[in-house]
Amino acid sequence: MKVNLAHLRERARSGGWINFAVFDARSSSGTRDDNVRLLAQLTARARSANLQVDQSALAFMSGGRVQFFGSPPLVEYLSKSGVPGWTHTIEA
């Protein structure tokens, strides 16, 4: 199964840069534990594709609205800025 992802680099609040990945995915069960495992698997795949990932998150529809799950600072950022445009696809 192919998964869309956005790989972006933004300036950190404290200076420097943060490379992050946002995946268009959710675990089939939707439980926290399964989402943790899925996020770890997708992050590892992105890194193995030579993408630098400091923080990562899942983005998915739930209850008619976009939900984010992952690194708390990234989730906070995405909650304000919205889902970024997809830049890559990877095999899940």
C-alpha positions as CSV (number, residue, x, y, z in Angstrom):
1,M,0.0,0.0,0.0
2,K,1.3,3.4,-0.9
3,V,1.2,6.2,1.7
4,N,1.4,9.9,0.8
5,L,3.8,11.9,2.9
6,A,5.0,15.5,3.2
7,H,8.7,16.0,4.0
8,L,9.3,19.6,5.0
9,R,11.9,21.7,6.7
10,E,10.9,24.6,8.9
11,R,12.8,27.0,11.2
12,A,12.5,26.0,14.8
13,R,11.4,28.5,17.4
14,S,14.7,28.2,19.2
15,G,16.7,28.7,15.9
16,G,18.0,26.0,13.6
17,W,15.9,23.8,11.5
18,I,13.5,20.9,12.0
19,N,12.9,18.3,9.3
20,F,9.5,16.6,9.6
21,A,7.4,14.1,7.9
22,V,3.6,14.0,7.9
23,F,2.0,10.7,6.7
24,D,-1.5,10.4,5.2
25,A,-2.3,7.4,7.3
26,R,-4.0,5.9,10.4
27,S,-3.9,2.5,11.9
28,S,-6.8,0.2,10.9
29,S,-7.9,0.0,14.5
30,G,-7.4,3.7,15.3
31,T,-6.1,2.9,18.8
32,R,-3.3,4.9,20.3
33,D,-0.9,1.9,20.5
34,D,-1.5,0.9,16.9
35,N,-1.0,4.5,15.7
36,V,2.3,4.6,17.7
37,R,3.5,1.5,15.9
38,L,2.3,2.7,12.5
39,L,4.0,6.1,13.0
40,A,7.3,4.4,14.0
41,Q,7.2,2.0,11.0
42,L,6.5,4.8,8.5
43,T,9.1,7.1,10.1
44,A,11.7,4.3,9.8
45,R,10.7,3.8,6.1
46,A,11.1,7.5,5.4
47,R,14.5,7.5,7.0
48,S,15.6,4.4,5.1
49,A,14.6,6.3,1.9
50,N,17.3,8.9,3.0
51,L,14.8,11.5,4.3
52,Q,16.0,13.3,7.4
53,V,13.1,13.1,10.0
54,D,13.4,14.9,13.3
55,Q,9.7,14.8,14.1
56,S,6.8,13.0,12.5
57,A,3.0,12.7,12.6
58,L,0.0,11.0,11.1
59,A,-2.8,13.0,9.5
60,F,-6.2,11.4,8.9
61,M,-9.9,12.2,8.8
62,S,-12.0,11.3,11.9
63,G,-15.5,12.5,12.6
64,G,-15.4,14.7,9.4
65,R,-12.3,16.6,10.4
66,V,-8.6,16.2,10.1
67,Q,-6.8,14.8,13.1
68,F,-3.1,14.7,13.8
69,F,-1.2,12.2,15.9
70,G,2.5,12.2,16.6
71,S,5.3,14.5,18.1
72,P,3.4,17.0,20.3
73,P,5.3,20.1,18.9
74,L,4.6,19.0,15.4
75,V,0.9,18.2,16.1
76,E,0.6,21.7,17.6
77,Y,2.2,23.3,14.5
78,L,0.0,21.2,12.1
79,S,-3.1,22.1,14.1
80,K,-2.5,25.8,13.3
81,S,-1.1,25.4,9.8
82,G,-3.1,22.5,8.4
83,V,-2.1,19.5,6.4
84,P,0.9,20.3,4.1
85,G,0.9,19.3,0.5
86,W,2.2,15.8,-0.2
87,T,5.7,15.6,-1.5
88,H,6.5,11.9,-1.7
89,T,4.9,8.4,-1.5
90,I,6.3,5.4,0.2
91,E,5.3,1.7,0.5
92,A,3.7,0.9,3.8
